[in-house]
Amino acid sequence: MLRSGVKPQDTEAIQALTEKLKSMPWLMVAAVMTSSISGLVAALMGGFLSPTPLMQRLRLGAGTPLPAWAWGAALVGCFTMGQAMESLSVLAGVWNYGASLKGLQSASQGSVVTFAALLFFGALVAGAAEELFFRGYVQTRLVARWGRTAGIAGAATLFGILHFDPIHSPMALMMGLFLGWLAECTGSLRLSIFVHVFNNLTSFLLSRYAPSTTELPSSVHVTLLAVCSLAFVGVVMALRRMDARSPEPVLARP
């Protein structure tokens, strides 16, 4: 405000300055770095302080043996669900309300160093940290207390709310439901971490090197919505065969 000469009473100028700050790549990378490391520390600390062994508490074991196709199918399911929700938001005319999505797209266009930091902290660290905390630490406790369905929904709802964005939050909620279901089906976080990391990685790479799908005609988005929705349903039906309903961890205390 001092450098630009903006006065505290000028609310419109302050709002414009705030929007400018949100579009600065380094600022978004710093925010992603802070949140991902905080989530990782919270999950590991909670796991270490739990009376249940860390590997079991955070579901880091191998879980149900998975065929090779299941890893690819789960990834396709996440991609198709994300594209379906993006097309739906574009058709509804609300895509541009997502401030955090704009910030991530802006960060993807930064320098090579900034983009490399975004890939590391936004894909690898954030993907692993969020799964360890939401699906590992939180969901296991909620499932033990409330049952499988309510536990998955509760962890996914918290995951969505903490994205603090009118568009990104509902998308994160749906993604959280899918990832939470994968974790419960396999009894492990390995598949959900794999899907989450590669989903974030692909999103950042597409934001930097591919044209935005939001500029496509409405007819294309209608087709994408229909095709991706059907593909997602097909993936879920195929993955249901691996649902062994692994025993839920017995947790004496948080």
C-alpha positions in Angstrom: 0.0 0.0 0.0 2.9 2.4 0.8 4.7 1.7 -2.5 1.5 2.1 -4.6 0.2 5.1 -2.7 -3.1 3.3 -1.8 -4.9 4.9 1.1 -6.6 2.7 3.7 -10.0 4.5 3.1 -9.9 3.5 -0.6 -11.6 0.1 -0.5 -11.8 -0.4 -4.2 -8.0 0.3 -4.6 -7.3 -2.1 -1.7 -9.4 -4.8 -3.3 -7.6 -4.3 -6.7 -4.3 -4.6 -4.9 -5.4 -7.8 -3.1 -6.4 -9.3 -6.5 -3.0 -8.4 -7.8 -1.3 -10.1 -4.9 -3.3 -13.2 -5.5 -1.9 -13.5 -9.0 1.7 -13.3 -8.0 3.2 -16.8 -8.7 5.8 -16.7 -5.8 3.0 -15.8 -3.3 0.9 -18.8 -4.3 3.9 -21.1 -4.2 4.7 -19.8 -0.7 1.1 -20.5 0.4 1.2 -24.0 -1.0 4.5 -24.7 0.6 3.3 -23.5 4.0 0.0 -25.4 3.9 1.6 -28.7 2.6 4.3 -28.7 5.2 1.9 -27.9 8.0 -0.4 -30.7 6.9 2.5 -33.2 6.8 3.7 -32.1 10.3 0.2 -32.4 11.7 -0.4 -35.8 10.3 3.0 -37.2 11.5 2.7 -35.6 14.9 -0.8 -37.0 15.4 0.4 -40.4 14.3 3.5 -40.4 16.6 1.3 -39.3 19.6 -1.3 -42.0 19.0 -1.1 -45.2 21.0 -1.6 -47.1 17.7 1.6 -47.7 15.8 2.3 -45.0 13.2 2.1 -47.3 10.2 -1.2 -48.6 11.2 -2.6 -45.3 12.5 -2.0 -43.6 9.1 -2.7 -46.7 7.0 0.7 -46.8 5.4 0.8 -50.6 5.1 0.4 -52.5 1.8 -3.3 -53.2 2.3 -5.2 -55.3 -0.2 -3.0 -56.5 -3.1 -4.0 -54.6 -6.2 -3.8 -55.7 -9.9 -1.8 -53.4 -12.2 -4.9 -52.1 -13.9 -6.4 -50.8 -10.7 -3.8 -48.1 -10.4 -4.4 -46.8 -13.9 -8.2 -47.1 -13.5 -8.2 -45.1 -10.2 -6.2 -42.4 -11.9 -8.6 -42.3 -14.8 -11.4 -42.1 -12.4 -9.9 -39.0 -10.7 -9.2 -37.3 -14.0 -12.7 -37.9 -15.4 -14.4 -36.7 -12.3 -12.3 -33.6 -12.2 -13.0 -32.8 -15.9 -16.7 -33.5 -15.4 -16.9 -31.0 -12.5 -14.9 -28.4 -14.4 -17.2 -28.7 -17.4 -20.2 -28.4 -15.1 -18.9 -25.3 -13.5 -18.1 -23.7 -16.8 -21.6 -24.5 -18.2 -23.1 -23.1 -15.0 -21.0 -19.9 -15.4 -19.3 -20.1 -12.1 -15.8 -21.2 -13.0 -14.4 -17.7 -12.8 -15.4 -17.4 -9.1 -12.6 -19.7 -8.0 -9.9 -17.5 -6.7 -7.6 -20.3 -5.6 -7.8 -22.0 -9.0 -6.8 -18.7 -10.7 -3.9 -18.4 -8.3 -2.7 -21.9 -9.1 -3.0 -21.2 -12.8 -1.0 -18.0 -12.4 1.7 -19.8 -10.4 1.9 -22.4 -13.2 2.9 -19.6 -15.5 5.8 -18.4 -13.3 9.5 -18.9 -13.8 11.1 -22.4 -14.2 12.3 -22.2 -10.5 8.8 -21.2 -9.3 7.1 -23.9 -11.3 9.5 -26.5 -10.1 8.8 -25.5 -6.5 5.1 -25.7 -7.3 5.4 -29.2 -8.7 7.4 -30.4 -5.6 5.3 -28.8 -2.9 1.9 -28.7 -4.7 2.0 -32.2 -6.1 4.4 -34.4 -4.2 4.3 -32.9 -0.7 0.7 -31.6 -0.7 -0.6 -34.8 -2.2 1.1 -37.0 0.3 0.5 -34.7 3.3 -3.3 -34.2 2.6 -3.8 -38.0 2.3 -1.8 -38.7 5.5 -3.9 -36.1 7.4 -7.4 -36.4 5.9 -7.6 -40.0 4.8 -5.0 -41.4 7.2 -5.4 -39.5 10.5 -8.9 -38.0 10.3 -10.8 -40.6 8.3 -9.6 -43.6 10.3 -10.8 -42.0 13.5 -14.2 -41.0 12.0 -14.8 -44.4 10.5 -14.0 -46.0 13.9 -16.5 -43.7 15.6 -19.2 -43.2 12.9 -18.9 -46.1 10.5 -17.5 -46.3 7.0 -19.9 -44.1 5.0 -20.2 -41.3 7.5 -16.4 -41.4 8.2 -15.6 -41.0 4.5 -18.1 -38.2 4.1 -16.9 -36.4 7.2 -13.2 -36.4 6.2 -14.1 -35.4 2.7 -16.3 -32.5 3.9 -13.5 -31.2 6.1 -11.1 -31.6 3.1 -13.4 -29.5 0.9 -14.1 -26.8 3.5 -10.3 -26.2 4.2 -9.8 -25.3 0.5 -11.6 -22.0 1.3 -12.9 -21.5 -2.2 -16.5 -21.5 -3.6 -15.5 -23.6 -6.7 -12.4 -25.4 -5.5 -14.1 -26.6 -2.3 -16.9 -28.6 -3.9 -14.4 -30.2 -6.3 -12.1 -31.1 -3.4 -15.1 -32.5 -1.6 -15.9 -34.9 -4.5 -12.3 -35.8 -4.8 -12.1 -36.5 -1.1 -15.1 -38.9 -1.3 -13.4 -40.8 -4.1 -10.0 -40.9 -2.4 -11.6 -41.8 0.9 -13.4 -44.7 -0.8 -10.2 -45.9 -2.4 -8.5 -45.9 1.0 -11.3 -47.9 2.6 -11.4 -50.4 -0.2 -7.8 -51.1 -0.1 -7.1 -50.6 3.6 -4.1 -48.5 2.7 -3.2 -44.9 1.6 -0.8 -46.0 -1.1 -3.4 -45.9 -3.9 -5.0 -42.6 -2.8 -1.6 -41.0 -2.4 -0.6 -42.1 -5.9 -3.8 -40.8 -7.4 -3.6 -37.5 -5.5 0.0 -36.7 -6.4 -0.4 -37.5 -10.1 -3.7 -35.6 -10.3 -2.0 -32.5 -8.9 1.0 -33.0 -11.1 -1.0 -33.4 -14.2 -3.2 -30.3 -13.4 -0.1 -28.1 -13.0 1.5 -29.4 -16.2 -1.6 -28.9 -18.2 -2.0 -25.4 -16.8 1.4 -24.5 -18.0 1.7 -26.3 -21.3 -1.8 -26.9 -22.6 -4.6 -24.4 -23.6 -7.3 -23.9 -21.1 -10.4 -26.0 -21.5 -12.5 -23.2 -20.2 -12.3 -21.5 -23.6 -13.9 -24.5 -25.4 -17.5 -24.1 -26.8 -20.4 -25.1 -24.6 -21.2 -28.0 -26.8 -17.7 -29.5 -26.1 -18.2 -29.1 -22.4 -21.6 -30.8 -22.6 -19.9 -33.7 -24.4 -17.1 -33.8 -21.8 -19.5 -33.8 -18.9 -21.5 -36.7 -20.3 -18.5 -38.8 -21.4 -16.4 -38.2 -18.3 -19.4 -38.9 -16.0 -20.1 -42.2 -17.7 -16.3 -43.1 -17.6 -16.2 -42.3 -13.9 -19.2 -44.5 -13.2 -17.5 -47.3 -15.2 -14.3 -46.9 -13.3 -16.1 -47.1 -9.9 -18.0 -50.2 -11.0 -14.7 -51.9 -12.1 -12.9 -50.9 -8.9 -15.6 -52.2 -6.6 -14.3 -55.7 -7.3 -11.2 -55.0 -5.3 -13.2 -53.9 -2.3 -12.1 -56.4 0.3 -13.6 -54.2 3.2 -10.4 -54.5 5.2 -10.7 -54.4 8.9 -10.9 -50.9 10.3 -8.1 -50.0 12.7 -9.1 -50.2 16.4 -8.2 -46.8 17.9 -8.3 -46.4 21.7 -7.8 -42.7 21.7 -7.1 -39.9 19.1 
